[in-house]
């Protein structure tokens, strides 16, 4: 009977620890989601009037390296660097999250957009594709 009780207590401790880790991971993920939304809200609050004032900026960190995505970054409107600092903090935080929780990802390479253009006051990425090589006969 004692062994059964010890086994039951041990099992309870293991389950409690696992639940604690899961809730910590969920809390960390929620914090990252809030930070990402703050970044997107800041970007969306800035009207895109001159595409020369914008550039693609890497955001986030995949578990196996490289950015999760790119966001349009308003260089001219971020003279204090507050937005860029937040983007860098988010990227570092996601990298730390990935390591802390042993996250795996698809490892697919995310191509940087060529640039940003302004469409109806909103920044929009564009990609220029390289011409295929000319094969000589």
KOLKOLZA-967239 format. One line per 2 residues: their letters; for each residue x, z, y of N, C-alpha, C, O, CB. Coordinates in steps of 0.05 Angstrom, whole numbers, plus 5000, padded with zeros to 4 digits. Glycine has a CB too. Example, Ala and Ser with C-alpha at 12.3 -4.5 7.8 and 13.67 -1.06 7.14 Angstrom:
// residues 2
AS	5264/5156/4886/5246/5156/4910/5264/5156/4934/5285/5169/4934/5226/5181/4911  5257/5142/4955/5273/5143/4979/5258/5157/5001/5268/5161/5023/5282/5114/4988
// end
This chain:
// residues 137
XX	5016/5000/4976/5000/5000/5000/5017/5000/5025/5011/4987/5045/4981/5024/5000  5040/5016/5024/5058/5016/5047/5069/4989/5053/5071/4980/5076/5080/5037/5042
XX	5077/4975/5032/5089/4948/5035/5069/4929/5048/5076/4913/5065/5098/4937/5008  5044/4931/5039/5023/4914/5050/5020/4920/5080/5017/4901/5096/4996/4918/5035
XX	5020/4945/5088/5017/4953/5115/5040/4943/5132/5036/4933/5154/5014/4984/5118  5065/4946/5122/5088/4936/5136/5087/4906/5139/5093/4895/5160/5114/4944/5121
XX	5079/4892/5118/5076/4863/5119/5055/4855/5140/5060/4836/5156/5068/4852/5092  5033/4869/5141/5012/4863/5160/5021/4868/5189/5015/4852/5207/4987/4881/5155
XX	5036/4890/5194/5047/4896/5221/5067/4874/5229/5066/4865/5252/5060/4924/5221  5085/4867/5211/5105/4846/5216/5091/4820/5223/5099/4806/5242/5124/4843/5192
XX	5072/4813/5208/5057/4788/5213/5043/4789/5240/5043/4769/5255/5036/4783/5191  5032/4811/5247/5019/4815/5273/5039/4811/5296/5033/4798/5316/5006/4842/5275
XX	5063/4822/5293/5084/4819/5314/5092/4790/5317/5095/4780/5339/5108/4836/5307  5096/4776/5294/5104/4748/5295/5083/4731/5309/5090/4714/5326/5109/4737/5266
XX	5058/4735/5302/5036/4720/5315/5034/4726/5345/5030/4708/5361/5009/4727/5301  5038/4751/5352/5037/4759/5381/5060/4745/5396/5055/4736/5418/5039/4789/5384
XX	5083/4744/5385/5106/4731/5398/5101/4702/5401/5107/4690/5422/5132/4736/5382  5090/4689/5381/5085/4660/5382/5064/4654/5403/5067/4635/5418/5075/4650/5355
XX	5043/4671/5406/5023/4667/5426/5035/4671/5454/5028/4656/5472/5000/4687/5422  5053/4690/5457/5066/4695/5482/5083/4671/5491/5082/4663/5514/5084/4720/5481
XX	5098/4659/5472/5114/4636/5479/5096/4612/5487/5102/4598/5506/5131/4628/5455  5074/4609/5473/5055/4587/5479/5043/4591/5507/5042/4572/5523/5033/4585/5459
XX	5036/4615/5514/5024/4620/5540/5045/4617/5562/5039/4607/5584/5012/4648/5542  5071/4624/5556/5092/4620/5576/5096/4590/5580/5100/4581/5603/5118/4633/5566
XX	5096/4574/5559/5099/4546/5561/5076/4534/5577/5081/4516/5594/5101/4533/5533  5052/4542/5572/5029/4532/5587/5031/4540/5617/5025/4523/5634/5003/4543/5575
XX	5040/4564/5623/5043/4573/5650/5064/4556/5664/5061/4548/5687/5050/4603/5652  5087/4551/5651/5108/4535/5662/5098/4506/5667/5104/4495/5688/5133/4534/5643
XX	5083/4495/5648/5073/4468/5651/5053/4466/5674/5053/4447/5689/5059/4459/5625  5037/4487/5677/5017/4487/5700/5032/4489/5726/5024/4476/5746/4998/4511/5697
XX	5053/4504/5727/5069/4506/5752/5081/4479/5759/5081/4471/5782/5092/4527/5749  5091/4465/5739/5102/4438/5744/5080/4419/5753/5085/4403/5772/5115/4427/5718
XX	5057/4420/5741/5035/4403/5749/5027/4408/5778/5021/4389/5793/5010/4407/5731  5026/4433/5787/5020/4440/5814/5041/4429/5833/5034/4419/5855/5017/4470/5818
XX	5066/4432/5826/5088/4422/5843/5086/4391/5846/5090/4381/5867/5115/4430/5832  5081/4378/5823/5079/4348/5824/5055/4340/5842/5058/4321/5857/5074/4337/5795
XX	5033/4354/5840/5010/4347/5856/5016/4352/5886/5007/4336/5903/4985/4364/5848  5031/4373/5892/5039/4378/5920/5055/4354/5931/5052/4346/5954/5054/4404/5922
XX	5074/4344/5914/5090/4322/5922/5073/4297/5927/5076/4284/5948/5111/4315/5900  5055/4291/5909/5037/4268/5912/5019/4271/5936/5014/4251/5950/5020/4264/5887
XX	5009/4295/5942/4992/4299/5965/5008/4294/5991/4997/4283/6010/4981/4328/5965  5033/4304/5992/5049/4299/6015/5054/4270/6020/5053/4260/6043/5077/4314/6012
XX	5060/4255/5998/5064/4226/6001/5039/4212/6010/5040/4195/6028/5074/4214/5974  5016/4219/5998/4991/4205/6005/4982/4211/6033/4966/4196/6044/4970/4214/5985
XX	4992/4233/6045/4984/4240/6073/4999/4224/6094/4992/4224/6117/4989/4270/6077  5019/4209/6085/5035/4193/6104/5026/4164/6103/5028/4151/6082/5065/4196/6098
XX	5017/4153/6125/5009/4124/6125/5033/4106/6122/5054/4111/6133/4993/4117/6150  5030/4085/6107/5051/4065/6103/5047/4043/6123/5028/4027/6120/5051/4054/6073
XX	5064/4042/6143/5061/4022/6164/5084/4002/6164/5081/3979/6172/5060/4035/6191  5107/4011/6155/5131/3994/6154/5145/3998/6127/5155/4020/6122/5150/3999/6178
XX	5145/3978/6111/5156/3980/6084/5186/3987/6084/5197/3998/6065/5152/3955/6068  5200/3981/6106/5228/3987/6108/5233/4018/6109/5255/4027/6105/5240/3974/6133
XX	5212/4033/6116/5215/4062/6118/5211/4076/6091/5213/4100/6089/5195/4073/6137  5206/4060/6070/5199/4072/6044/5219/4061/6023/5230/4039/6025/5171/4065/6035
XX	5223/4078/6002/5240/4069/5979/5230/4082/5954/5217/4104/5955/5270/4075/5984  5235/4071/5930/5228/4084/5905/5246/4109/5901/5270/4108/5907/5231/4065/5881
XX	5235/4130/5892/5250/4155/5887/5243/4165/5859/5219/4168/5852/5244/4176/5908  5263/4170/5843/5259/4181/5816/5246/4209/5818/5252/4225/5836/5286/4183/5800
XX	5227/4214/5799/5213/4240/5799/5211/4249/5770/5203/4234/5752/5185/4237/5811  5219/4274/5765/5216/4286/5739/5240/4280/5721/5259/4266/5729/5191/4276/5726
XX	5239/4291/5697/5261/4288/5679/5251/4286/5650/5237/4304/5641/5281/4312/5681  5257/4264/5637/5250/4262/5609/5269/4279/5592/5291/4284/5600/5251/4232/5599
XX	5259/4288/5570/5275/4306/5553/5302/4293/5544/5322/4307/5541/5259/4314/5529  5301/4267/5540/5326/4254/5531/5341/4240/5554/5359/4224/5549/5319/4234/5509
XX	5333/4246/5578/5347/4236/5602/5331/4215/5617/5314/4202/5606/5373/4224/5593  5338/4213/5642/5324/4194/5660/5299/4205/5671/5288/4226/5662/5318/4168/5645
XX	5288/4192/5692/5264/4201/5705/5239/4196/5689/5238/4178/5673/5262/4188/5733  5218/4212/5694/5192/4208/5682/5178/4184/5696/5164/4168/5683/5174/4233/5685
XX	5182/4182/5722/5168/4162/5738/5182/4158/5765/5202/4172/5771/5138/4169/5742  5172/4140/5780/5182/4136/5808/5158/4140/5826/5135/4133/5820/5195/4108/5811
XX	5164/4151/5850/5144/4154/5871/5154/4140/5896/5179/4138/5900/5137/4184/5876  5136/4130/5913/5145/4119/5938/5154/4142/5957/5139/4161/5961/5123/4102/5952
XX	5178/4140/5967/5189/4161/5984/5191/4151/6013/5204/4131/6018/5217/4170/5974  5179/4165/6032/5179/4157/6060/5203/4169/6075/5202/4190/6086/5153/4167/6074
XX	5226/4154/6074/5251/4164/6086/5247/4172/6115/5255/4194/6123/5272/4143/6083  5235/4154/6131/5233/4159/6160/5215/4183/6166/5221/4197/6185/5222/4134/6174
XX	5194/4187/6151/5175/4208/6157/5185/4235/6147/5174/4256/6154/5149/4202/6144  5206/4236/6130/5216/4261/6119/5243/4268/6132/5263/4273/6118/5220/4258/6088
XX	5243/4269/6158/5268/4274/6172/5280/4302/6166/5304/4305/6167/5264/4272/6202  5263/4321/6159/5273/4348/6153/5284/4349/6124/5299/4368/6117/5250/4368/6156
XX	5276/4330/6108/5285/4329/6080/5269/4347/6062/5276/4351/6039/5314/4338/6078  5247/4359/6073/5230/4377/6057/5219/4364/6032/5219/4376/6010/5207/4388/6075
XX	5208/4340/6035/5196/4326/6012/5217/4319/5991/5213/4324/5967/5182/4300/6021  5240/4309/6000/5261/4302/5981/5271/4327/5966/5277/4326/5942/5285/4288/5995
XX	5274/4350/5981/5282/4375/5968/5262/4383/5947/5269/4392/5925/5284/4397/5989  5236/4380/5952/5215/4387/5933/5216/4368/5908/5212/4377/5886/5187/4385/5946
XX	5221/4343/5913/5224/4324/5891/5248/4332/5873/5246/4331/5849/5228/4295/5902  5270/4339/5885/5294/4347/5870/5289/4373/5855/5297/4376/5832/5318/4350/5889
XX	5275/4392/5868/5268/4417/5855/5250/4412/5831/5254/4424/5810/5254/4437/5875  5231/4395/5834/5212/4388/5812/5228/4376/5789/5224/4384/5766/5190/4369/5821
XX	5246/4357/5795/5261/4344/5774/5279/4364/5759/5280/4364/5734/5279/4322/5786  5292/4382/5774/5309/4403/5761/5291/4422/5745/5299/4430/5723/5324/4418/5783
XX	5268/4429/5755/5250/4447/5741/5240/4435/5715/5237/4449/5695/5227/4455/5759  5234/4409/5716/5224/4396/5691/5246/4394/5671/5242/4397/5647/5213/4368/5698
XX	5271/4389/5680/5294/4388/5662/5297/4416/5648/5302/4417/5624/5319/4380/5677  5296/4437/5664/5298/4464/5653/5275/4470/5634/5280/4483/5613/5299/4485/5676
XX	5251/4461/5640/5228/4465/5623/5233/4451/5596/5227/4463/5575/5202/4454/5636  5243/4427/5597/5248/4412/5573/5267/4426/5554/5263/4427/5530/5258/4384/5579
XX	5288/4437/5566/5308/4452/5550/5297/4478/5540/5301/4485/5516/5334/4457/5567  5284/4493/5557/5273/4519/5550/5253/4517/5526/5253/4534/5509/5259/4532/5574
XX	5236/4496/5527/5215/4494/5507/5221/4473/5486/5203/4465/5470/5189/4488/5521  5246/4463/5485/5254/4443/5465/5235/4419/5464/5226/4411/5442/5255/4456/5437
XX	5229/4409/5487/5210/4386/5490/5224/4361/5480/5248/4357/5484/5201/4383/5519  5208/4343/5467/5218/4317/5460/5202/4296/5475/5179/4302/5483/5216/4312/5429
XX	5214/4273/5480/5199/4252/5495/5203/4226/5481/5217/4223/5461/5208/4251/5524  5191/4205/5492/5192/4179/5480/5219/4165/5485/5224/4144/5472/5170/4161/5491
XX	5235/4175/5503/5261/4164/5509/5260/4135/5519/5280/4121/5520/5279/4165/5485  5236/4126/5527/5234/4099/5538/5245/4098/5566/5239/4116/5582/5204/4090/5538
XX	5261/4078/5572/5273/4075/5598/5252/4067/5618/5237/4048/5614/5296/4055/5597  5252/4081/5641/5233/4075/5662/5248/4059/5683/5267/4069/5696/5220/4101/5675
XX	5240/4034/5687/5254/4017/5706/5247/4024/5735/5223/4028/5741/5247/3988/5700  5267/4025/5751/5263/4030/5780/5249/4006/5793/5258/3983/5788/5289/4037/5794
XX	5229/4011/5809/5216/3988/5823/5237/3976/5842/5256/3989/5851/5191/3997/5839  5233/3950/5849/5251/3937/5867/5249/3948/5895/5269/3951/5909/5246/3907/5867
XX	5224/3954/5903/5220/3964/5930/5191/3973/5934/5175/3974/5915/5227/3943/5950  5185/3978/5959/5158/3987/5966/5147/3969/5988/5162/3961/6006/5159/4017/5976
XX	5122/3962/5986/5108/3947/6007/5084/3963/6016/5073/3979/6000/5101/3918/5998  5075/3958/6040/5051/3972/6050/5027/3954/6047/5027/3931/6056/5055/3979/6080
XX	5007/3965/6034/4982/3950/6029/4959/3968/6038/4954/3989/6026/4978/3942/5999  4945/3960/6059/4922/3975/6070/4930/4004/6076/4915/4023/6071/4899/3975/6050
XX	4954/4007/6087/4963/4034/6096/4974/4051/6073/4981/4075/6078/4942/4048/6109  4975/4041/6049/4985/4056/6026/5011/4043/6015/5012/4019/6014/4963/4058/6004
XX	5030/4059/6006/5054/4048/5994/5048/4038/5966/5033/4050/5951/5077/4069/5993  5060/4015/5960/5056/4003/5933/5082/3992/5924/5096/3978/5939/5034/3980/5934
XX	5089/3997/5899/5114/3987/5888/5112/3957/5882/5090/3947/5877/5122/4002/5863  5135/3944/5883/5136/3917/5872/5161/3914/5855/5181/3928/5860/5135/3895/5895
XX	5160/3896/5837/5183/3890/5819/5189/3860/5821/5170/3844/5820/5176/3898/5789  5214/3853/5823/5221/3825/5822/5235/3822/5795/5253/3837/5788/5240/3816/5845
XX	5226/3802/5781/5237/3798/5754/5261/3779/5756/5261/3759/5771/5216/3786/5735  5281/3785/5741/5305/3767/5741/5297/3741/5727/5282/3741/5707/5329/3781/5727
XX	5308/3720/5737/5303/3694/5724/5317/3693/5697/5339/3704/5694/5313/3671/5742  5304/3682/5678/5317/3680/5651/5341/3662/5653/5343/3644/5669/5297/3669/5630
XX	5361/3667/5636/5385/3651/5637/5379/3622/5629/5362/3616/5613/5407/3662/5618  5394/3604/5642/5390/3576/5636/5408/3569/5613/5432/3574/5613/5397/3558/5661
XX	5397/3558/5592/5412/3551/5568/5420/3521/5571/5403/3504/5576/5395/3555/5542  5445/3516/5567/5454/3488/5568/5456/3478/5540/5461/3492/5520/5482/3486/5582
X	5450/3452/5538/5450/3439/5511/5476/3426/5506/5480/3414/5484/5428/3420/5509
// end
